[in-house]
Amino acid sequence: MLALTLYGLLVVYLLVICGRCTAKFAAEKGRSRGVWFVLGALFFPLPSIALALLPSRAQAQP
């Protein structure tokens, strides 16, 4: 039971790290941190790739 609890904590910790990394990158691009945190935690590499392809908010608005 202890091993299962530790494994669950490790998975949650990794999800938070992945979400925080994606949210930080989204903030640099001028996007919302909260939405990208959730997307980054759930589907880690894909939101980061999508953010890299999207233009920043400053470039998108004249």
C-alpha positions as CSV (number, residue, x, y, z in Angstrom):
1,M,0.0,0.0,0.0
2,L,2.9,2.3,0.8
3,A,4.4,1.6,-2.6
4,L,1.2,2.5,-4.4
5,T,0.9,5.8,-2.4
6,L,4.5,6.7,-3.2
7,Y,3.9,5.9,-6.9
8,G,0.8,8.1,-7.0
9,L,2.6,11.0,-5.4
10,L,5.4,10.6,-7.9
11,V,3.0,10.7,-10.8
12,V,1.2,13.8,-9.4
13,Y,4.6,15.5,-8.9
14,L,5.6,14.8,-12.5
15,L,2.3,16.1,-13.8
16,V,2.8,19.3,-11.8
17,I,6.3,19.8,-13.1
18,C,5.2,19.2,-16.7
19,G,2.2,21.6,-16.3
20,R,4.4,24.3,-14.7
21,C,6.9,24.1,-17.5
22,T,4.2,24.4,-20.1
23,A,2.5,27.3,-18.2
24,K,5.8,29.1,-17.9
25,F,6.4,28.8,-21.7
26,A,2.8,30.0,-22.3
27,A,3.3,33.1,-20.2
28,E,6.4,34.0,-22.2
29,K,4.3,33.8,-25.3
30,G,1.6,36.0,-23.7
31,R,-0.9,33.2,-23.3
32,S,-3.1,32.2,-20.3
33,R,-1.1,30.3,-17.6
34,G,-4.0,28.3,-16.1
35,V,-5.4,26.7,-19.2
36,W,-1.9,25.8,-20.5
37,F,-1.0,24.4,-17.1
38,V,-3.9,21.9,-17.3
39,L,-3.1,21.0,-20.9
40,G,0.6,20.6,-20.1
41,A,-0.1,18.4,-17.2
42,L,-2.4,16.1,-19.1
43,F,-0.7,16.0,-22.6
44,F,2.8,17.2,-21.9
45,P,4.8,17.2,-25.1
46,L,1.9,18.2,-27.4
47,P,0.9,21.6,-25.8
48,S,4.6,22.7,-25.8
49,I,4.9,21.9,-29.4
50,A,1.6,23.8,-30.1
51,L,2.9,26.8,-28.2
52,A,6.1,26.8,-30.2
53,L,4.1,26.9,-33.4
54,L,1.7,29.7,-32.3
55,P,2.8,33.3,-32.6
56,S,3.1,35.3,-29.5
57,R,0.2,37.6,-28.6
58,A,2.3,40.7,-29.2
59,Q,3.0,39.6,-32.8
60,A,-0.6,38.6,-33.5
61,Q,-2.2,42.0,-32.5
62,P,-1.2,45.1,-34.6
